[in-house]
Every structure is written in structure tokens, then in C-alpha cells.
């Protein structure tokens, strides 16, 4: 089990996608997209688990 998962965020507004950690995920949900400021919902964040 990995400690600390990463999430892939794809902005519905500006279409930027980048990997975020748990902390950044919370920030996005609270403050919106860091690029364009669009509101972020949980559906915009995809949890990715790396086996290694
Ligand atoms: Zn954006």
C-alpha cells in the first residue's frame, strides 16, 4: 500500500491536467483551479494508484 495517493486533476474549464497529492487536492476543492480559478468538484479529480 502506498502512503499518500496522487490524483489526476483535469480542469473542466481550461483543460489543464496535472498530478496533485492529497493536500493539493483539498486546496483545489476549496479554492478552485490554480490556473483559471474555475470551481473544482470531486468528479474532476481521479485517484490514481501506482503499484510500484
Ligand atoms: Zn482551469
mmCIF file of the protein (N, C-alpha, C, O) and its ligand, coordinates in Angstrom:
data_MODEL
# 
_entry.id   MODEL 
# 
loop_
_entity.id 
_entity.type 
_entity.pdbx_number_of_molecules 
1 polymer     1 
2 non-polymer 1 
# 
_entity_poly.entity_id                      1 
_entity_poly.type                           'polypeptide(L)' 
_entity_poly.nstd_linkage                   no 
_entity_poly.nstd_monomer                   no 
_entity_poly.pdbx_seq_one_letter_code       
;(UNK)(UNK)(UNK)(UNK)(UNK)(UNK)(UNK)(UNK)(UNK)(UNK)(UNK)(UNK)(UNK)(UNK)(UNK)(UNK)
(UNK)(UNK)(UNK)(UNK)(UNK)(UNK)(UNK)(UNK)(UNK)(UNK)(UNK)(UNK)(UNK)(UNK)(UNK)(UNK)
(UNK)(UNK)(UNK)(UNK)(UNK)(UNK)(UNK)(UNK)(UNK)(UNK)(UNK)(UNK)(UNK)(UNK)(UNK)(UNK)
(UNK)(UNK)(UNK)(UNK)
;
_entity_poly.pdbx_seq_one_letter_code_can   XXXXXXXXXXXXXXXXXXXXXXXXXXXXXXXXXXXXXXXXXXXXXXXXXXXX 
_entity_poly.pdbx_strand_id                 A 
# 
loop_
_entity_poly_seq.entity_id 
_entity_poly_seq.num 
_entity_poly_seq.mon_id 
_entity_poly_seq.hetero 
1 1  UNK n 
1 2  UNK n 
1 3  UNK n 
1 4  UNK n 
1 5  UNK n 
1 6  UNK n 
1 7  UNK n 
1 8  UNK n 
1 9  UNK n 
1 10 UNK n 
1 11 UNK n 
1 12 UNK n 
1 13 UNK n 
1 14 UNK n 
1 15 UNK n 
1 16 UNK n 
1 17 UNK n 
1 18 UNK n 
1 19 UNK n 
1 20 UNK n 
1 21 UNK n 
1 22 UNK n 
1 23 UNK n 
1 24 UNK n 
1 25 UNK n 
1 26 UNK n 
1 27 UNK n 
1 28 UNK n 
1 29 UNK n 
1 30 UNK n 
1 31 UNK n 
1 32 UNK n 
1 33 UNK n 
1 34 UNK n 
1 35 UNK n 
1 36 UNK n 
1 37 UNK n 
1 38 UNK n 
1 39 UNK n 
1 40 UNK n 
1 41 UNK n 
1 42 UNK n 
1 43 UNK n 
1 44 UNK n 
1 45 UNK n 
1 46 UNK n 
1 47 UNK n 
1 48 UNK n 
1 49 UNK n 
1 50 UNK n 
1 51 UNK n 
1 52 UNK n 
# 
loop_
_struct_asym.id 
_struct_asym.entity_id 
A 1 
B 2 
# 
loop_
_chem_comp.id 
_chem_comp.type 
_chem_comp.mon_nstd_flag 
UNK 'L-peptide linking' . 
ZN  non-polymer         . 
# 
_pdbx_entity_nonpoly.entity_id   2 
_pdbx_entity_nonpoly.name        ? 
_pdbx_entity_nonpoly.comp_id     ZN 
# 
_pdbx_nonpoly_scheme.asym_id         B 
_pdbx_nonpoly_scheme.entity_id       2 
_pdbx_nonpoly_scheme.mon_id          ZN 
_pdbx_nonpoly_scheme.ndb_seq_num     1 
_pdbx_nonpoly_scheme.pdb_seq_num     101 
_pdbx_nonpoly_scheme.auth_seq_num    101 
_pdbx_nonpoly_scheme.pdb_mon_id      ZN 
_pdbx_nonpoly_scheme.auth_mon_id     ZN 
_pdbx_nonpoly_scheme.pdb_strand_id   A 
_pdbx_nonpoly_scheme.pdb_ins_code    . 
# 
loop_
_atom_site.group_PDB 
_atom_site.id 
_atom_site.type_symbol 
_atom_site.label_atom_id 
_atom_site.label_alt_id 
_atom_site.label_comp_id 
_atom_site.label_asym_id 
_atom_site.label_entity_id 
_atom_site.label_seq_id 
_atom_site.pdbx_PDB_ins_code 
_atom_site.Cartn_x 
_atom_site.Cartn_y 
_atom_site.Cartn_z 
_atom_site.occupancy 
_atom_site.B_iso_or_equiv 
_atom_site.pdbx_formal_charge 
_atom_site.auth_seq_id 
_atom_site.auth_comp_id 
_atom_site.auth_asym_id 
_atom_site.auth_atom_id 
_atom_site.pdbx_PDB_model_num 
ATOM   1   N  N  . UNK A 1 1  ? 0.822   -1.197 0.000   1.00 0.00 ? 1   UNK A N  1 
ATOM   2   C  CA . UNK A 1 1  ? 0.000   0.000  0.000   1.00 0.00 ? 1   UNK A CA 1 
ATOM   3   C  C  . UNK A 1 1  ? 0.865   1.260  0.000   1.00 0.00 ? 1   UNK A C  1 
ATOM   4   O  O  . UNK A 1 1  ? 1.788   1.383  0.806   1.00 0.00 ? 1   UNK A O  1 
ATOM   5   N  N  . UNK A 1 2  ? 0.582   2.142  -0.855  1.00 0.00 ? 2   UNK A N  1 
ATOM   6   C  CA . UNK A 1 2  ? 1.345   3.380  -0.917  1.00 0.00 ? 2   UNK A CA 1 
ATOM   7   C  C  . UNK A 1 2  ? 0.846   4.360  0.133   1.00 0.00 ? 2   UNK A C  1 
ATOM   8   O  O  . UNK A 1 2  ? -0.351  4.456  0.404   1.00 0.00 ? 2   UNK A O  1 
ATOM   9   N  N  . UNK A 1 3  ? 1.758   5.056  0.696   1.00 0.00 ? 3   UNK A N  1 
ATOM   10  C  CA . UNK A 1 3  ? 1.366   6.111  1.635   1.00 0.00 ? 3   UNK A CA 1 
ATOM   11  C  C  . UNK A 1 3  ? 1.220   7.414  0.879   1.00 0.00 ? 3   UNK A C  1 
ATOM   12  O  O  . UNK A 1 3  ? 2.174   7.917  0.285   1.00 0.00 ? 3   UNK A O  1 
ATOM   13  N  N  . UNK A 1 4  ? 0.011   7.955  0.909   1.00 0.00 ? 4   UNK A N  1 
ATOM   14  C  CA . UNK A 1 4  ? -0.220  9.180  0.178   1.00 0.00 ? 4   UNK A CA 1 
ATOM   15  C  C  . UNK A 1 4  ? -0.494  8.890  -1.273  1.00 0.00 ? 4   UNK A C  1 
ATOM   16  O  O  . UNK A 1 4  ? 0.409   8.530  -2.028  1.00 0.00 ? 4   UNK A O  1 
ATOM   17  N  N  . UNK A 1 5  ? -1.726  9.043  -1.658  1.00 0.00 ? 5   UNK A N  1 
ATOM   18  C  CA . UNK A 1 5  ? -2.090  8.769  -3.043  1.00 0.00 ? 5   UNK A CA 1 
ATOM   19  C  C  . UNK A 1 5  ? -2.018  10.047 -3.855  1.00 0.00 ? 5   UNK A C  1 
ATOM   20  O  O  . UNK A 1 5  ? -2.091  11.154 -3.321  1.00 0.00 ? 5   UNK A O  1 
ATOM   21  N  N  . UNK A 1 6  ? -1.875  9.871  -5.136  1.00 0.00 ? 6   UNK A N  1 
ATOM   22  C  CA . UNK A 1 6  ? -1.897  11.021 -6.022  1.00 0.00 ? 6   UNK A CA 1 
ATOM   23  C  C  . UNK A 1 6  ? -3.202  11.022 -6.805  1.00 0.00 ? 6   UNK A C  1 
ATOM   24  O  O  . UNK A 1 6  ? -3.872  9.999  -6.945  1.00 0.00 ? 6   UNK A O  1 
ATOM   25  N  N  . UNK A 1 7  ? -3.533  12.180 -7.301  1.00 0.00 ? 7   UNK A N  1 
ATOM   26  C  CA . UNK A 1 7  ? -4.766  12.346 -8.042  1.00 0.00 ? 7   UNK A CA 1 
ATOM   27  C  C  . UNK A 1 7  ? -4.468  13.098 -9.330  1.00 0.00 ? 7   UNK A C  1 
ATOM   28  O  O  . UNK A 1 7  ? -3.636  14.005 -9.366  1.00 0.00 ? 7   UNK A O  1 
ATOM   29  N  N  . UNK A 1 8  ? -5.155  12.705 -10.366 1.00 0.00 ? 8   UNK A N  1 
ATOM   30  C  CA . UNK A 1 8  ? -5.021  13.434 -11.615 1.00 0.00 ? 8   UNK A CA 1 
ATOM   31  C  C  . UNK A 1 8  ? -6.185  14.407 -11.730 1.00 0.00 ? 8   UNK A C  1 
ATOM   32  O  O  . UNK A 1 8  ? -7.350  14.011 -11.747 1.00 0.00 ? 8   UNK A O  1 
ATOM   33  N  N  . UNK A 1 9  ? -5.849  15.670 -11.808 1.00 0.00 ? 9   UNK A N  1 
ATOM   34  C  CA . UNK A 1 9  ? -6.868  16.704 -11.924 1.00 0.00 ? 9   UNK A CA 1 
ATOM   35  C  C  . UNK A 1 9  ? -6.951  17.193 -13.363 1.00 0.00 ? 9   UNK A C  1 
ATOM   36  O  O  . UNK A 1 9  ? -5.945  17.571 -13.963 1.00 0.00 ? 9   UNK A O  1 
ATOM   37  N  N  . UNK A 1 10 ? -8.145  17.181 -13.901 1.00 0.00 ? 10  UNK A N  1 
ATOM   38  C  CA . UNK A 1 10 ? -8.368  17.753 -15.227 1.00 0.00 ? 10  UNK A CA 1 
ATOM   39  C  C  . UNK A 1 10 ? -9.387  18.870 -15.083 1.00 0.00 ? 10  UNK A C  1 
ATOM   40  O  O  . UNK A 1 10 ? -10.537 18.632 -14.714 1.00 0.00 ? 10  UNK A O  1 
ATOM   41  N  N  . UNK A 1 11 ? -8.961  20.074 -15.376 1.00 0.00 ? 11  UNK A N  1 
ATOM   42  C  CA . UNK A 1 11 ? -9.855  21.214 -15.231 1.00 0.00 ? 11  UNK A CA 1 
ATOM   43  C  C  . UNK A 1 11 ? -10.902 21.211 -16.341 1.00 0.00 ? 11  UNK A C  1 
ATOM   44  O  O  . UNK A 1 11 ? -10.561 21.122 -17.520 1.00 0.00 ? 11  UNK A O  1 
ATOM   45  N  N  . UNK A 1 12 ? -12.182 21.308 -15.960 1.00 0.00 ? 12  UNK A N  1 
ATOM   46  C  CA . UNK A 1 12 ? -13.248 21.323 -16.964 1.00 0.00 ? 12  UNK A CA 1 
ATOM   47  C  C  . UNK A 1 12 ? -13.268 22.614 -17.763 1.00 0.00 ? 12  UNK A C  1 
ATOM   48  O  O  . UNK A 1 12 ? -13.853 22.670 -18.845 1.00 0.00 ? 12  UNK A O  1 
ATOM   49  N  N  . UNK A 1 13 ? -12.636 23.644 -17.240 1.00 0.00 ? 13  UNK A N  1 
ATOM   50  C  CA . UNK A 1 13 ? -12.642 24.951 -17.911 1.00 0.00 ? 13  UNK A CA 1 
ATOM   51  C  C  . UNK A 1 13 ? -11.464 25.146 -18.854 1.00 0.00 ? 13  UNK A C  1 
ATOM   52  O  O  . UNK A 1 13 ? -11.645 25.405 -20.044 1.00 0.00 ? 13  UNK A O  1 
ATOM   53  N  N  . UNK A 1 14 ? -10.252 25.019 -18.309 1.00 0.00 ? 14  UNK A N  1 
ATOM   54  C  CA . UNK A 1 14 ? -9.075  25.336 -19.127 1.00 0.00 ? 14  UNK A CA 1 
ATOM   55  C  C  . UNK A 1 14 ? -8.393  24.083 -19.680 1.00 0.00 ? 14  UNK A C  1 
ATOM   56  O  O  . UNK A 1 14 ? -7.424  24.167 -20.435 1.00 0.00 ? 14  UNK A O  1 
ATOM   57  N  N  . UNK A 1 15 ? -8.926  22.904 -19.283 1.00 0.00 ? 15  UNK A N  1 
ATOM   58  C  CA . UNK A 1 15 ? -8.452  21.622 -19.812 1.00 0.00 ? 15  UNK A CA 1 
ATOM   59  C  C  . UNK A 1 15 ? -7.017  21.276 -19.419 1.00 0.00 ? 15  UNK A C  1 
ATOM   60  O  O  . UNK A 1 15 ? -6.426  20.345 -19.965 1.00 0.00 ? 15  UNK A O  1 
ATOM   61  N  N  . UNK A 1 16 ? -6.469  22.019 -18.482 1.00 0.00 ? 16  UNK A N  1 
ATOM   62  C  CA . UNK A 1 16 ? -5.151  21.655 -17.980 1.00 0.00 ? 16  UNK A CA 1 
ATOM   63  C  C  . UNK A 1 16 ? -5.303  20.411 -17.121 1.00 0.00 ? 16  UNK A C  1 
ATOM   64  O  O  . UNK A 1 16 ? -6.294  20.244 -16.411 1.00 0.00 ? 16  UNK A O  1 
ATOM   65  N  N  . UNK A 1 17 ? -4.310  19.546 -17.197 1.00 0.00 ? 17  UNK A N  1 
ATOM   66  C  CA . UNK A 1 17 ? -4.329  18.395 -16.312 1.00 0.00 ? 17  UNK A CA 1 
ATOM   67  C  C  . UNK A 1 17 ? -2.981  18.268 -15.630 1.00 0.00 ? 17  UNK A C  1 
ATOM   68  O  O  . UNK A 1 17 ? -1.932  18.452 -16.248 1.00 0.00 ? 17  UNK A O  1 
ATOM   69  N  N  . UNK A 1 18 ? -3.027  17.953 -14.356 1.00 0.00 ? 18  UNK A N  1 
ATOM   70  C  CA . UNK A 1 18 ? -1.780  17.750 -13.636 1.00 0.00 ? 18  UNK A CA 1 
ATOM   71  C  C  . UNK A 1 18 ? -2.017  16.847 -12.435 1.00 0.00 ? 18  UNK A C  1 
ATOM   72  O  O  . UNK A 1 18 ? -3.149  16.657 -11.990 1.00 0.00 ? 18  UNK A O  1 
ATOM   73  N  N  . UNK A 1 19 ? -0.929  16.299 -11.926 1.00 0.00 ? 19  UNK A N  1 
ATOM   74  C  CA . UNK A 1 19 ? -0.998  15.397 -10.794 1.00 0.00 ? 19  UNK A CA 1 
ATOM   75  C  C  . UNK A 1 19 ? -0.920  16.201 -9.502  1.00 0.00 ? 19  UNK A C  1 
ATOM   76  O  O  . UNK A 1 19 ? -0.109  17.117 -9.361  1.00 0.00 ? 19  UNK A O  1 
ATOM   77  N  N  . UNK A 1 20 ? -1.776  15.834 -8.577  1.00 0.00 ? 20  UNK A N  1 
ATOM   78  C  CA . UNK A 1 20 ? -1.766  16.507 -7.286  1.00 0.00 ? 20  UNK A CA 1 
ATOM   79  C  C  . UNK A 1 20 ? -1.755  15.472 -6.170  1.00 0.00 ? 20  UNK A C  1 
ATOM   80  O  O  . UNK A 1 20 ? -2.182  14.332 -6.355  1.00 0.00 ? 20  UNK A O  1 
ATOM   81  N  N  . UNK A 1 21 ? -1.263  15.887 -5.014  1.00 0.00 ? 21  UNK A N  1 
ATOM   82  C  CA . UNK A 1 21 ? -1.316  14.994 -3.854  1.00 0.00 ? 21  UNK A CA 1 
ATOM   83  C  C  . UNK A 1 21 ? -2.568  15.316 -3.033  1.00 0.00 ? 21  UNK A C  1 
ATOM   84  O  O  . UNK A 1 21 ? -3.368  16.174 -3.408  1.00 0.00 ? 21  UNK A O  1 
ATOM   85  N  N  . UNK A 1 22 ? -2.719  14.625 -1.927  1.00 0.00 ? 22  UNK A N  1 
ATOM   86  C  CA . UNK A 1 22 ? -3.920  14.805 -1.108  1.00 0.00 ? 22  UNK A CA 1 
ATOM   87  C  C  . UNK A 1 22 ? -4.110  16.253 -0.660  1.00 0.00 ? 22  UNK A C  1 
ATOM   88  O  O  . UNK A 1 22 ? -5.221  16.784 -0.656  1.00 0.00 ? 22  UNK A O  1 
ATOM   89  N  N  . UNK A 1 23 ? -2.995  16.870 -0.283  1.00 0.00 ? 23  UNK A N  1 
ATOM   90  C  CA . UNK A 1 23 ? -3.074  18.234 0.223   1.00 0.00 ? 23  UNK A CA 1 
ATOM   91  C  C  . UNK A 1 23 ? -3.512  19.203 -0.875  1.00 0.00 ? 23  UNK A C  1 
ATOM   92  O  O  . UNK A 1 23 ? -4.360  20.069 -0.665  1.00 0.00 ? 23  UNK A O  1 
ATOM   93  N  N  . UNK A 1 24 ? -2.907  19.028 -2.048  1.00 0.00 ? 24  UNK A N  1 
ATOM   94  C  CA . UNK A 1 24 ? -3.242  19.891 -3.180  1.00 0.00 ? 24  UNK A CA 1 
ATOM   95  C  C  . UNK A 1 24 ? -4.680  19.653 -3.631  1.00 0.00 ? 24  UNK A C  1 
ATOM   96  O  O  . UNK A 1 24 ? -5.369  20.565 -4.087  1.00 0.00 ? 24  UNK A O  1 
ATOM   97  N  N  . UNK A 1 25 ? -5.107  18.412 -3.492  1.00 0.00 ? 25  UNK A N  1 
ATOM   98  C  CA . UNK A 1 25 ? -6.479  18.078 -3.861  1.00 0.00 ? 25  UNK A CA 1 
ATOM   99  C  C  . UNK A 1 25 ? -7.464  18.886 -3.021  1.00 0.00 ? 25  UNK A C  1 
ATOM   100 O  O  . UNK A 1 25 ? -8.426  19.451 -3.541  1.00 0.00 ? 25  UNK A O  1 
ATOM   101 N  N  . UNK A 1 26 ? -7.208  18.929 -1.725  1.00 0.00 ? 26  UNK A N  1 
ATOM   102 C  CA . UNK A 1 26 ? -8.066  19.696 -0.827  1.00 0.00 ? 26  UNK A CA 1 
ATOM   103 C  C  . UNK A 1 26 ? -8.064  21.174 -1.204  1.00 0.00 ? 26  UNK A C  1 
ATOM   104 O  O  . UNK A 1 26 ? -9.103  21.833 -1.186  1.00 0.00 ? 26  UNK A O  1 
ATOM   105 N  N  . UNK A 1 27 ? -6.884  21.682 -1.546  1.00 0.00 ? 27  UNK A N  1 
ATOM   106 C  CA . UNK A 1 27 ? -6.758  23.081 -1.926  1.00 0.00 ? 27  UNK A CA 1 
ATOM   107 C  C  . UNK A 1 27 ? -7.573  23.388 -3.173  1.00 0.00 ? 27  UNK A C  1 
ATOM   108 O  O  . UNK A 1 27 ? -8.240  24.419 -3.259  1.00 0.00 ? 27  UNK A O  1 
ATOM   109 N  N  . UNK A 1 28 ? -7.507  22.478 -4.135  1.00 0.00 ? 28  UNK A N  1 
ATOM   110 C  CA . UNK A 1 28 ? -8.262  22.664 -5.373  1.00 0.00 ? 28  UNK A CA 1 
ATOM   111 C  C  . UNK A 1 28 ? -9.763  22.681 -5.099  1.00 0.00 ? 28  UNK A C  1 
ATOM   112 O  O  . UNK A 1 28 ? -10.492 23.509 -5.645  1.00 0.00 ? 28  UNK A O  1 
ATOM   113 N  N  . UNK A 1 29 ? -10.217 21.764 -4.251  1.00 0.00 ? 29  UNK A N  1 
ATOM   114 C  CA . UNK A 1 29 ? -11.636 21.678 -3.950  1.00 0.00 ? 29  UNK A CA 1 
ATOM   115 C  C  . UNK A 1 29 ? -12.121 22.925 -3.213  1.00 0.00 ? 29  UNK A C  1 
ATOM   116 O  O  . UNK A 1 29 ? -13.269 23.342 -3.361  1.00 0.00 ? 29  UNK A O  1 
ATOM   117 N  N  . UNK A 1 30 ? -11.229 23.508 -2.420  1.00 0.00 ? 30  UNK A N  1 
ATOM   118 C  CA . UNK A 1 30 ? -11.611 24.700 -1.657  1.00 0.00 ? 30  UNK A CA 1 
ATOM   119 C  C  . UNK A 1 30 ? -11.475 25.979 -2.472  1.00 0.00 ? 30  UNK A C  1 
ATOM   120 O  O  . UNK A 1 30 ? -12.326 26.866 -2.402  1.00 0.00 ? 30  UNK A O  1 
ATOM   121 N  N  . UNK A 1 31 ? -10.399 26.064 -3.245  1.00 0.00 ? 31  UNK A N  1 
ATOM   122 C  CA . UNK A 1 31 ? -10.067 27.339 -3.890  1.00 0.00 ? 31  UNK A CA 1 
ATOM   123 C  C  . UNK A 1 31 ? -10.325 27.348 -5.385  1.00 0.00 ? 31  UNK A C  1 
ATOM   124 O  O  . UNK A 1 31 ? -10.370 28.415 -5.997  1.00 0.00 ? 31  UNK A O  1 
ATOM   125 N  N  . UNK A 1 32 ? -10.494 26.179 -5.981  1.00 0.00 ? 32  UNK A N  1 
ATOM   126 C  CA . UNK A 1 32 ? -10.705 26.112 -7.418  1.00 0.00 ? 32  UNK A CA 1 
ATOM   127 C  C  . UNK A 1 32 ? -9.406  25.898 -8.164  1.00 0.00 ? 32  UNK A C  1 
ATOM   128 O  O  . UNK A 1 32 ? -8.338  25.771 -7.566  1.00 0.00 ? 32  UNK A O  1 
ATOM   129 N  N  . UNK A 1 33 ? -9.519  25.862 -9.483  1.00 0.00 ? 33  UNK A N  1 
ATOM   130 C  CA . UNK A 1 33 ? -8.365  25.617 -10.346 1.00 0.00 ? 33  UNK A CA 1 
ATOM   131 C  C  . UNK A 1 33 ? -7.295  26.688 -10.148 1.00 0.00 ? 33  UNK A C  1 
ATOM   132 O  O  . UNK A 1 33 ? -7.589  27.883 -10.130 1.00 0.00 ? 33  UNK A O  1 
ATOM   133 N  N  . UNK A 1 34 ? -6.064  26.243 -10.002 1.00 0.00 ? 34  UNK A N  1 
ATOM   134 C  CA . UNK A 1 34 ? -4.970  27.199 -9.785  1.00 0.00 ? 34  UNK A CA 1 
ATOM   135 C  C  . UNK A 1 34 ? -4.636  27.970 -11.053 1.00 0.00 ? 34  UNK A C  1 
ATOM   136 O  O  . UNK A 1 34 ? -4.004  29.024 -10.990 1.00 0.00 ? 34  UNK A O  1 
ATOM   137 N  N  . UNK A 1 35 ? -5.050  27.458 -12.188 1.00 0.00 ? 35  UNK A N  1 
ATOM   138 C  CA . UNK A 1 35 ? -4.736  28.107 -13.462 1.00 0.00 ? 35  UNK A CA 1 
ATOM   139 C  C  . UNK A 1 35 ? -5.789  29.153 -13.814 1.00 0.00 ? 35  UNK A C  1 
ATOM   140 O  O  . UNK A 1 35 ? -5.451  30.303 -14.096 1.00 0.00 ? 35  UNK A O  1 
ATOM   141 N  N  . UNK A 1 36 ? -7.065  28.761 -13.800 1.00 0.00 ? 36  UNK A N  1 
ATOM   142 C  CA . UNK A 1 36 ? -8.108  29.661 -14.274 1.00 0.00 ? 36  UNK A CA 1 
ATOM   143 C  C  . UNK A 1 36 ? -9.111  30.051 -13.185 1.00 0.00 ? 36  UNK A C  1 
ATOM   144 O  O  . UNK A 1 36 ? -9.940  30.938 -13.386 1.00 0.00 ? 36  UNK A O  1 
ATOM   145 N  N  . UNK A 1 37 ? -9.031  29.385 -12.037 1.00 0.00 ? 37  UNK A N  1 
ATOM   146 C  CA . UNK A 1 37 ? -9.899  29.758 -10.923 1.00 0.00 ? 37  UNK A CA 1 
ATOM   147 C  C  . UNK A 1 37 ? -11.292 29.154 -10.983 1.00 0.00 ? 37  UNK A C  1 
ATOM   148 O  O  . UNK A 1 37 ? -12.156 29.512 -10.182 1.00 0.00 ? 37  UNK A O  1 
ATOM   149 N  N  . UNK A 1 38 ? -11.523 28.242 -11.923 1.00 0.00 ? 38  UNK A N  1 
ATOM   150 C  CA . UNK A 1 38 ? -12.827 27.605 -12.026 1.00 0.00 ? 38  UNK A CA 1 
ATOM   151 C  C  . UNK A 1 38 ? -13.079 26.721 -10.813 1.00 0.00 ? 38  UNK A C  1 
ATOM   152 O  O  . UNK A 1 38 ? -12.142 26.140 -10.265 1.00 0.00 ? 38  UNK A O  1 
ATOM   153 N  N  . UNK A 1 39 ? -14.340 26.612 -10.388 1.00 0.00 ? 39  UNK A N  1 
ATOM   154 C  CA . UNK A 1 39 ? -14.672 25.736 -9.269  1.00 0.00 ? 39  UNK A CA 1 
ATOM   155 C  C  . UNK A 1 39 ? -14.328 24.290 -9.590  1.00 0.00 ? 39  UNK A C  1 
ATOM   156 O  O  . UNK A 1 39 ? -14.504 23.833 -10.720 1.00 0.00 ? 39  UNK A O  1 
ATOM   157 N  N  . UNK A 1 40 ? -13.838 23.578 -8.589  1.00 0.00 ? 40  UNK A N  1 
ATOM   158 C  CA . UNK A 1 40 ? -13.441 22.186 -8.763  1.00 0.00 ? 40  UNK A CA 1 
ATOM   159 C  C  . UNK A 1 40 ? -14.346 21.297 -7.924  1.00 0.00 ? 40  UNK A C  1 
ATOM   160 O  O  . UNK A 1 40 ? -14.577 21.565 -6.744  1.00 0.00 ? 40  UNK A O  1 
ATOM   161 N  N  . UNK A 1 41 ? -14.851 20.247 -8.538  1.00 0.00 ? 41  UNK A N  1 
ATOM   162 C  CA . UNK A 1 41 ? -15.640 19.263 -7.806  1.00 0.00 ? 41  UNK A CA 1 
ATOM   163 C  C  . UNK A 1 41 ? -14.863 17.945 -7.772  1.00 0.00 ? 41  UNK A C  1 
ATOM   164 O  O  . UNK A 1 41 ? -13.903 17.753 -8.518  1.00 0.00 ? 41  UNK A O  1 
ATOM   165 N  N  . UNK A 1 42 ? -15.296 17.054 -6.900  1.00 0.00 ? 42  UNK A N  1 
ATOM   166 C  CA . UNK A 1 42 ? -14.568 15.795 -6.727  1.00 0.00 ? 42  UNK A CA 1 
ATOM   167 C  C  . UNK A 1 42 ? -14.494 14.980 -8.016  1.00 0.00 ? 42  UNK A C  1 
ATOM   168 O  O  . UNK A 1 42 ? -13.553 14.215 -8.228  1.00 0.00 ? 42  UNK A O  1 
ATOM   169 N  N  . UNK A 1 43 ? -15.496 15.155 -8.871  1.00 0.00 ? 43  UNK A N  1 
ATOM   170 C  CA . UNK A 1 43 ? -15.518 14.437 -10.137 1.00 0.00 ? 43  UNK A CA 1 
ATOM   171 C  C  . UNK A 1 43 ? -14.411 14.840 -11.091 1.00 0.00 ? 43  UNK A C  1 
ATOM   172 O  O  . UNK A 1 43 ? -14.116 14.124 -12.048 1.00 0.00 ? 43  UNK A O  1 
ATOM   173 N  N  . UNK A 1 44 ? -13.793 15.996 -10.829 1.00 0.00 ? 44  UNK A N  1 
ATOM   174 C  CA . UNK A 1 44 ? -12.691 16.454 -11.675 1.00 0.00 ? 44  UNK A CA 1 
ATOM   175 C  C  . UNK A 1 44 ? -11.360 15.851 -11.248 1.00 0.00 ? 44  UNK A C  1 
ATOM   176 O  O  . UNK A 1 44 ? -10.338 16.038 -11.908 1.00 0.00 ? 44  UNK A O  1 
ATOM   177 N  N  . UNK A 1 45 ? -11.386 15.132 -10.146 1.00 0.00 ? 45  UNK A N  1 
ATOM   178 C  CA . UNK A 1 45 ? -10.169 14.550 -9.621  1.00 0.00 ? 45  UNK A CA 1 
ATOM   179 C  C  . UNK A 1 45 ? -10.245 13.031 -9.668  1.00 0.00 ? 45  UNK A C  1 
ATOM   180 O  O  . UNK A 1 45 ? -11.192 12.429 -9.164  1.00 0.00 ? 45  UNK A O  1 
ATOM   181 N  N  . UNK A 1 46 ? -9.253  12.433 -10.269 1.00 0.00 ? 46  UNK A N  1 
ATOM   182 C  CA . UNK A 1 46 ? -9.237  10.985 -10.410 1.00 0.00 ? 46  UNK A CA 1 
ATOM   183 C  C  . UNK A 1 46 ? -8.088  10.427 -9.578  1.00 0.00 ? 46  UNK A C  1 
ATOM   184 O  O  . UNK A 1 46 ? -6.930  10.811 -9.742  1.00 0.00 ? 46  UNK A O  1 
ATOM   185 N  N  . UNK A 1 47 ? -8.435  9.529  -8.701  1.00 0.00 ? 47  UNK A N  1 
ATOM   186 C  CA . UNK A 1 47 ? -7.381  8.949  -7.865  1.00 0.00 ? 47  UNK A CA 1 
ATOM   187 C  C  . UNK A 1 47 ? -6.628  7.881  -8.636  1.00 0.00 ? 47  UNK A C  1 
ATOM   188 O  O  . UNK A 1 47 ? -7.222  6.949  -9.178  1.00 0.00 ? 47  UNK A O  1 
ATOM   189 N  N  . UNK A 1 48 ? -5.338  8.028  -8.675  1.00 0.00 ? 48  UNK A N  1 
ATOM   190 C  CA . UNK A 1 48 ? -4.514  7.055  -9.372  1.00 0.00 ? 48  UNK A CA 1 
ATOM   191 C  C  . UNK A 1 48 ? -3.613  6.343  -8.365  1.00 0.00 ? 48  UNK A C  1 
ATOM   192 O  O  . UNK A 1 48 ? -2.918  6.973  -7.568  1.00 0.00 ? 48  UNK A O  1 
ATOM   193 N  N  . UNK A 1 49 ? -3.646  5.050  -8.425  1.00 0.00 ? 49  UNK A N  1 
ATOM   194 C  CA . UNK A 1 49 ? -2.797  4.276  -7.537  1.00 0.00 ? 49  UNK A CA 1 
ATOM   195 C  C  . UNK A 1 49 ? -1.686  3.610  -8.353  1.00 0.00 ? 49  UNK A C  1 
ATOM   196 O  O  . UNK A 1 49 ? -1.940  2.896  -9.323  1.00 0.00 ? 49  UNK A O  1 
ATOM   197 N  N  . UNK A 1 50 ? -0.485  3.861  -7.937  1.00 0.00 ? 50  UNK A N  1 
ATOM   198 C  CA . UNK A 1 50 ? 0.644   3.248  -8.621  1.00 0.00 ? 50  UNK A CA 1 
ATOM   199 C  C  . UNK A 1 50 ? 1.084   2.010  -7.871  1.00 0.00 ? 50  UNK A C  1 
ATOM   200 O  O  . UNK A 1 50 ? 1.279   2.043  -6.656  1.00 0.00 ? 50  UNK A O  1 
ATOM   201 N  N  . UNK A 1 51 ? 1.236   0.953  -8.576  1.00 0.00 ? 51  UNK A N  1 
ATOM   202 C  CA . UNK A 1 51 ? 1.562   -0.328 -7.957  1.00 0.00 ? 51  UNK A CA 1 
ATOM   203 C  C  . UNK A 1 51 ? 2.981   -0.350 -7.406  1.00 0.00 ? 51  UNK A C  1 
ATOM   204 O  O  . UNK A 1 51 ? 3.288   -1.070 -6.456  1.00 0.00 ? 51  UNK A O  1 
ATOM   205 N  N  . UNK A 1 52 ? 3.831   0.446  -8.020  1.00 0.00 ? 52  UNK A N  1 
ATOM   206 C  CA . UNK A 1 52 ? 5.210   0.447  -7.554  1.00 0.00 ? 52  UNK A CA 1 
ATOM   207 C  C  . UNK A 1 52 ? 5.386   1.564  -6.576  1.00 0.00 ? 52  UNK A C  1 
ATOM   208 O  O  . UNK A 1 52 ? 6.481   1.756  -6.048  1.00 0.00 ? 52  UNK A O  1 
HETATM 209 ZN ZN . ZN  B 2 .  ? -8.645  25.675 -15.000 1.00 0.00 ? 101 ZN  A ZN 1 
# 
